[in-house]
């Protein structure tokens, strides 16, 4: 039963990723701004893969950090929670409103690319830093 649940979630995440590739069309070049467009699309796809990996690990594995009453650890946990929520919204909103940006679109694409890369690096750090264990 557990294998089936893992399989269903992996298939669903792959389907979401494939749909994102189909909608974004990452290999379609823009005439006026080809480089910045490729960067924003590629960085979004990298972010999406990192976010879905983190979601999969949170769903099926548990972090084995020992409970502590240390205030600093609680602040770090709260910061990671806020980061996770922002990591969900910022790249998705950034990729959705990119077509509404007019004159400064190239700068916008590079700004959102940088944010996507920073958030992806943060997600990778979060995944690597916690000791995961199978439930």
C-alpha positions in Angstrom: 0.0 0.0 0.0 2.8 2.4 0.9 4.5 1.7 -2.5 1.3 2.6 -4.3 0.9 5.9 -2.4 4.5 6.8 -3.3 4.0 5.9 -6.9 0.8 8.0 -7.1 2.5 11.0 -5.7 5.6 10.6 -7.9 3.3 10.2 -10.9 1.3 13.3 -9.9 4.5 15.4 -9.4 5.9 14.3 -12.8 2.6 15.2 -14.4 2.6 18.6 -12.8 6.2 19.1 -14.0 5.4 18.0 -17.6 2.4 20.3 -17.7 4.7 23.2 -16.5 7.1 22.4 -19.3 4.3 22.3 -21.9 2.8 25.6 -20.6 6.2 27.5 -20.3 7.7 26.2 -23.6 11.2 26.7 -22.3 12.9 26.2 -25.7 10.8 28.8 -27.5 12.9 31.8 -28.0 11.6 35.4 -27.7 12.7 37.7 -30.5 13.5 40.7 -28.4 14.8 39.1 -25.2 15.9 35.5 -25.8 18.5 35.2 -23.0 16.4 36.6 -20.2 13.4 34.6 -21.2 15.4 31.3 -21.2 16.9 32.2 -17.8 13.5 32.9 -16.2 11.9 29.7 -17.6 14.9 27.5 -16.8 15.2 28.9 -13.2 11.5 28.3 -12.6 11.7 24.7 -13.7 14.7 24.2 -11.4 12.8 25.8 -8.6 9.8 23.6 -9.3 11.8 20.4 -9.2 13.4 21.5 -5.9 10.1 22.4 -4.4 8.4 19.2 -5.4 11.3 17.2 -4.0 11.0 19.0 -0.7 7.2 18.4 -0.7 7.7 14.7 -1.4 10.3 14.3 1.4 8.0 16.2 3.8 5.1 14.0 2.9 6.8 10.6 3.1 9.8 11.1 5.4 10.2 12.7 8.7 13.0 14.9 10.0 14.5 13.3 13.1 15.6 16.5 14.8 15.3 16.0 18.6 12.9 18.4 20.3 14.6 21.2 22.1 13.5 24.1 24.2 16.2 26.3 22.7 14.8 29.7 21.6 17.3 30.0 18.8 16.2 26.7 17.3 12.6 27.8 17.5 13.4 31.1 15.7 15.2 29.1 13.0 12.2 26.8 12.6 9.9 29.8 12.3 12.3 31.4 9.7 12.3 28.1 7.7 8.5 28.0 7.8 8.2 31.6 6.6 10.8 30.8 3.9 8.8 27.8 2.8 5.6 29.8 2.4 7.5 32.5 0.5 9.2 29.9 -1.6 5.8 28.7 -2.6 4.3 32.0 -3.6 7.1 34.2 -5.0 8.3 32.1 -8.0 4.7 31.2 -9.0 3.5 34.7 -8.9 6.7 35.9 -10.7 6.2 33.5 -13.6 2.5 34.2 -13.9 2.7 38.0 -14.1 5.8 38.2 -16.3 3.7 39.0 -19.4 2.0 41.9 -17.8 5.4 43.7 -17.3 6.1 46.1 -20.1 9.1 48.3 -20.5 11.4 46.8 -17.9 10.7 43.2 -18.8 14.4 42.1 -19.3 15.3 43.5 -15.8 12.2 41.8 -14.4 13.2 38.5 -15.9 16.7 38.7 -14.4 15.3 39.7 -11.0 12.9 36.8 -10.9 15.6 34.5 -12.2 17.8 35.6 -9.3 15.0 35.1 -6.8 14.3 31.6 -8.2 17.9 30.6 -7.9 18.1 31.9 -4.3 14.9 30.1 -3.3 16.1 26.9 -5.1 19.4 27.1 -3.2 17.5 27.6 0.1 15.3 24.6 -0.7 18.3 22.4 -1.4 20.0 23.6 1.8 16.8 22.8 3.7 16.6 19.3 2.1 20.3 18.5 2.8 20.4 20.0 6.3 17.6 18.0 7.9 18.2 14.4 8.8 15.4 12.5 6.9 14.1 9.1 8.0 11.6 6.8 6.5 8.3 6.8 8.4 
